[in-house]
Amino acid sequence: PAEGIERFTVGAPPIISLAALEVGVDLMLEASIDALRAKSVRMGEIFERLVTQKLGAGTFALVSPSDPAMRGSQLCYAHPDGWPINRALIDRGVIGDFRMPNILRFGFTPLYVGFAELWDAVATIEAILADRAWDRPEYHARTTVT
């Protein structure tokens, strides 16, 4: 076995963890797919509106289809400094995704993400842009994953 805590990263999962997982899965099964999709669409609409209102229409270019029926539970925006902005967001607890060459991808998980978190995420983006926190050298360094 591995030394230290790494010893627990292999083998069969502990029974206590599986029991907790089963309860979580049971709760998820109670939500209808229609209700989840409706919340997902609403979250996308709100996030898109907030990005436009708070950051300006030209700051981030929406590259996802504007029609919610044509997209999943996420929005993608192009920005020339997408990579360092995404890295700065991660450091502030907003976990998005990055796609080459300049796409910031924000996913909405309606089971456990609330509407207030959309406002918080956009406020964090706004702060990072305002104080140019994204322009720190460590955010420009490329890593293998975001």
Summary of the structure (lengths in Angstrom):
residues: 146
radius of gyration: 18.4
end to end distance: 30.0
largest distance: 54.5
contacts: 353
relative contact order: 0.14
helix: 55%
strand: 10%
